[in-house]
Amino acid sequence: MAASSSSEGRGSRDGSRTIIWCVPRTISTALSKCLSFIEDIEVWFEPFCNCRATQVHVKQMYGFELPNEYEGNEEMFKGVADKFREFGLGTITKPEYLSYASIGHLLEESTGRHVLVKDMALAVSHEQKKFIPKGFKHIFLIRHPLRVFNSTRKSIFNQLSALGLLTGEAAVEETFDFDQGYPYANGSGSMMFKDLYDMWKYVQEVLGQETVIFDSDELLSNPSVMLPKICHAAGLPYNESLLKWDSSTKVTKSWMVHADGFVDKIVHFYETAIKSSEFLPSSKMPSRDEVKPDVIKCTDLAMKYYNEMYEARLEV
């Protein structure tokens, strides 16, 4: 259970169930840490993304397809957990957390007063959408694709390099191609915005639910205005104390994850966010002249999806 804020403030007193869908580098981890200080909140950190990463790594390293269902495949999942102890990403203590079906069931069965899930739409294929838990609200975080791809390219290259998963031209930063080298995406890295867009449409058109979109740079520019709106959309109580929080990583230890120490070890993605203590203004937008050709290609392919979602966002 996460730490408590000093008072509940305005917001829901009846509990909430919310999934925040995003693409990488949208301040989603810092937001997750911030919201972790709400009383009686249970935070699930990228559960479907961890399922996708596990399936990808099992295929790459061991040559077989890991199924979506845990039931009936328990020994297979336990075997994967045993193998992954050698991989250096923490000890997997909950093999069932590696299964899409199990994650869906566990989220639906959660008895927490407030249940908050932060996840990546790119981790859920069309066939896997059936595992999205029922009874949850859906919020979407967007950010300009040029920022997202430029930052994600650097982070994923450094993280995969640290894990020894890059070879040949991909192992050289200058020749690394994010579009083809982002292993967790559906198809190619440039499609992560389409995945988010498709999830947005799926929630509206198939699940028949309202959605709310926020732009991360507007959160960073106006946290005192935007954070209450995010809490309201999620059904979470808001208190001004949420605008600044403890910089230690203690509260992140309460997050529901599949492996002990997992978040701490993914330093190239999470380290700055889990040590954060407030929302700071965005850095200068990179220019197209400063970024790699693969970043420009991905950005241009993503803009139509971003633009439509940006027009539908909840404004400052």
Number of C-alpha atoms within 10 A of each C-alpha: 17 20 16 14 20 13 13 17 14 15 17 16 13 10 17 19 24 20 22 23 23 28 24 23 23 20 21 23 23 21 22 21 28 25 26 25 21 24 19 17 24 23 25 21 24 23 23 28 21 22 23 26 16 19 20 19 19 17 13 13 10 11 10 12 12 21 16 19 17 21 13 8 14 14 12 14 22 18 11 19 22 15 14 18 13 10 12 11 17 17 17 22 14 14 20 22 23 31 26 26 22 18 23 19 14 13 21 16 11 12 11 16 15 23 22 26 22 23 24 27 28 27 25 23 15 12 8 13 16 13 18 19 18 14 11 18 20 22 21 25 25 27 22 18 25 22 20 19 28 23 17 21 22 15 19 17 23 18 18 18 16 13 13 10 14 17 10 8 11 18 17 13 15 9 13 21 20 26 20 14 17 20 18 19 24 19 13 15 23 25 19 28 28 19 23 25 22 17 24 22 15 15 18 14 11 9 10 10 14 12 16 19 23 25 21 23 19 18 25 18 15 15 21 14 13 20 24 20 20 22 17 15 18 25 20 29 23 23 18 15 15 23 16 12 18 16 14 11 17 13 18 23 15 17 21 17 21 24 20 16 16 16 21 17 15 16 16 17 21 19 16 12 22 24 17 21 19 19 21 13 13 13 9 7 10 12 10 13 8 10 15 18 14 20 26 20 15 23 23 13 16 21 17 14 18 20 14 11 23 19 10 13 17 16 14 13
